[in-house]
C-alpha cells in the first residue's frame, strides 16, 4: 500500500509577483505556477486518495486563516485545506490565484501556518509531510523564533522545500545581478532556515527547466507468486529439495492511461429542481465542477423467434450456453464435460532440468523477466537459495522449471538464471516456449545463392561484393553511439537511462496540460522524448561521406511515389523493349468508340488523353452507346452489358478525378428510365443498378465529389 502524503504549497501572490523580470515574457507568478501546476497535476493523475494537498496564498489582499486575529498572520489566506485534489479543485484554484494589490505578508508566518495545518490533519500518524514555498523573496520576513520553527519541523519530520524566483544558486550556476538588498537578506534567511531543517533550497530557474524531464513512476512491487522451489517430490522422499521463495516483477510494460467513455451531463429541468436551497446549491456545484458523466454499458441477449413480436425474444445471461467455434459451427460443451478438460495443478515451482548457459539462445524469451528471492525474514531459506544460485553460477548453467502460479492454473515452463551482485542475489526468471509456440521459417542464405541444380554461387548480382561490405562496415562504425573521453574510456553519447517511452509520457503530459488549460492547444512534445527519434547531428555529419559512398556502390535509386488517381498526369506504361507497339502496327489513336467493343476502346481512349475535353467526349460516346443498348434491348438481354459498362465508366472516372461527369450522366439516366424514355418500362434495370452498387460517386470515394452518403442513398431509391 502506498504511503500517506500531505503536502502544503505556499504560493506568493503579492503585487511584485505580477511583474516581468530578466527578459521573461511571463510574470513571476505565471512562471512559478508552471512548477506548482506540474506538481499538483502529477499528484492528481495518480488518483490516490492518500496523496493529499493544501494550498496557502501569501501576500493576499485579504486574510483567511485560523490565526487571522494575530497581526503577524495578516494577508495570508488558506486557499484549500489538506484534502485529495480533483478536477473541480484545480478549476477553483485557477480562479483565485491572481496577483494581489499588496506586498504585505510574512513568508515565515505562512510556514508556521502550514506546519499547523499538517499537525492538525496528520496528528501523530505515519504520514509523509512536506511544505513547498514558492516566492520571489521581495516581501518583509521576520526572523523571530526561527529556532522553535526549526525544532518543530524536525520533530514532526516535515520536509521543507523553498523555490525562489531568481534566487542565487551556486550549485546550479545562477546568480542575479543588481539584486535588491531586501531580497538578498531574505534569500540568506530562507537558505539558513532550509539548511538547518535539512530541506531543499533552489532557484526556480532550475525547477522550471527540469519540468520536461519525464517522471519515472516508482512502483511498489507485490509478489506474483509465493510458494516453494522444489526438486523431487517432498511428499514421497525426505531427500527432496524444498525452498520457500517469492516471485516479483523485474521488468514490466508501462502503459499509458486509457481513455474512458463519458457523456455530457444533462441539465436538471426546472420542475425537477430540489426545493431545499442547500440541496440545490450542492447540485449546482456538482454540475459546475463535473460536466461529464460516465457511460454505462448494458448488454441484452436475443434469439430468433418467429412467433414473438419483431421476430426476436430477450434471454437472460444465465440461460446462455458456452460454445466453441469449430470452423463455422458452434460446438457446445457442458460444464460437466468441460471440467474434465481442466488440468488439476498445484501452486509450485518445480525443477525439471538444467542446461549450459552457452547452449541457450536469448530469443527463446517469451515474457518479461521476474526475480525469484528467498522468503522474507527466513534466513534458512535465504542460505539454501544462495547455495543454489552459486552452484548454477559456478557451473555456468541455467535451471529449467515448471511453474504453476495458482491452484488449477495452466503450468508454464520457465528458465532460472543466477544473478549475483555485491549486496543482492536472486534468480532471474523468464518464460520458455512449448513445442506449439515455436514457428520454423526457412530463409535463403545471405552469403550465397543456391541454384535449382544445387550449384552454390558466391558471386551474384544479389550478393554484396567486398567493396560494398567494406563501405557498409565503415558506415556502421561511423554511426557508433559510444565515444571515448579524454582518458580513452568509452562513453555513451545516448545513454539508455535518458530514453523514455514517448507514448506513456506524451499522453500523460497532454492530459495534465489540458486539465490546467482546457481551451488551449496541447503543447508540443518535450525534446527529451523526441531525442532518440533521430540520430545526433554530429553523427550524421561524421557518416555523411561513408553514406554517399555506400549509396554509390549499392546503386541506390529513389523510387517515385506511386500515383493515386490523377491518371491524366501518368505516362502510359511502355513495354520493357521500349518499342512503340501502336506505331509498329500502324494503329492510329482512336477518336470514335465502336459499340461492338465499347469497354476496351473506352479504356484505350482514356489512356491516351492529354486534355479534359477528350475525357468528356469519350464518356459522352460511351453514354450514347449505353442508352442505345437499353433502348434496343429485348427484355433484359442487354442489361448485363449495360451494368458492366456503367461500372467501367464509374471506376475510370474515379481514377481520373472526374466524378461529376459520371454523376451527371447517372442522374439523367435515372430520369429517362423512370419516365420510360428508353424503350418502355425499364425499372428492372434500375433495380439491377441499385443491387450492383454503381450509384453516384460520393466524397469518400473521390475528393472531387460533392455528393454525400445521405444524398447518394436518397438518389438510389426507386422514386
C-alpha angles and dihedrals in degrees: 000000000000118000120257114254133195118185127177118198117204108200120191108221097170124144091259090059089067093066128094116233141179094018096301119149092216133059122258090255094051089047093050093045090060087070095041095049091048091055095043096047090045089057094044090051091062090062091213115155090203093059102086132175141189131193129212123191115218123206093011123166092247137031125243119161141102092267098043092127089067111084091218090066098050121128091027118116131186102227094181132005120227108288143119108293120227134175094276089055091053091050091049092048091050090059097052101041102090132129110275130219096247140064095204119115136093119242092201090056089050089055090052090051091049090051089052091050092052094047092049093048102038099033109180095325125120107272137147102240125198139169120197118193119195114187144135091227095234098121130082116278128192120219095198119130094003089147092058091047092051091047092051094048091052094045092053092042093236120167112223118206122184120189117181134192107245093350114164113253117177092187091058093036100241126135127168115224124223092015121191110253093231092052090048091054092046091052091052091048094050093044091052091048093050094046092051090050093047089239135138123275123182149140121266089231090072095041094053093044090056096049092097091058104107115241113238107217113233107216123201101228121227123200113261092194136022117184145088133313100214141177114198129358110301091193093063104026129048091202093062116122116239123172124175107233141170129216125216135175114262095181128013134176113259110218128197119245111279124236120242131203118256136167132207110269110247117235118251112247117246093246090054095051113121115255096223112090092215093052091046091052091050092050092048092049091051092052094048092047098046118024094174132077126195120255115237120207119224119193123204125184123211137181130195115266119165092198094057124085108269092014094270137085130199120244131194121249090240089061093057121104125213114245132186123213116243104177103307094333126096110224117200121214117187121229090249092056092040092057088062090062092054111101112227107228137165127218108263145121105230124185112230103171151328135248134192111256093232090056094059121090117215094220088072090080110116102176145026115285126264134190126233115206133170120270110282117258090012109117094178091055091046091053093047094048091046090055091051092048093050091047091055091046095050093047092045090232140136126216125230115212141177112234126197110182098195137000114290091008118133113264124241131200114236137185120229117204125183119245118189123182129166094264103014138056128182146139117258112219132197132168120256126211126253120226090266091056094060118094117191118208126180120214128182115255118266097217101050144026121228114205126214090262091054097255115148114226120192097177113059139137089250093052123080118245128224093265092052093048091049092050092049091048092053092046093052091048091050089056093054111140094208118084133181125247128217092283093049095252117141115258125187113234091198107030117199090232088071093053114103132179105261094202096051098045097036093056091043092052092046093052093049092047092051091048090060099035108027094171100046125084118261109266122245118272119272118266088235089065095048095041095097095041091084133029120257116274094236091055091050091052092045094051098040097098092046091050092051091051090047092051091049095049094043090047091228113188128186113247111221114240115263110258115239110206115326092107088166090071096044120098118237111262111254127206119259090251090062092228122143101235094187093056092045090054090043091238118160125210109273118242098176125052116222117228089219094060101021104145100049093043091048090055092046091049092052092047089061098048124123097165133054090228090065089055090052092047094049092048090048090054090048091050091052091050091050092050091049091050090053094044095050097038115124101224105309098336095119098032095100091051090050093050092049092048093049091049091051092049090049095050095045095048091048088055091049092047092239103121093146092069092056095041092052092050093047092051091052091045092053091049092051092046096050092044090050094238094138104068102307132296108009100159090122088064091053089052089053090050090053092048092048090054095228095136129131119330106249133203096263089058097046130015089215094061121097095193116110126211091252093053091048092050091050091047093052092059117111093248 
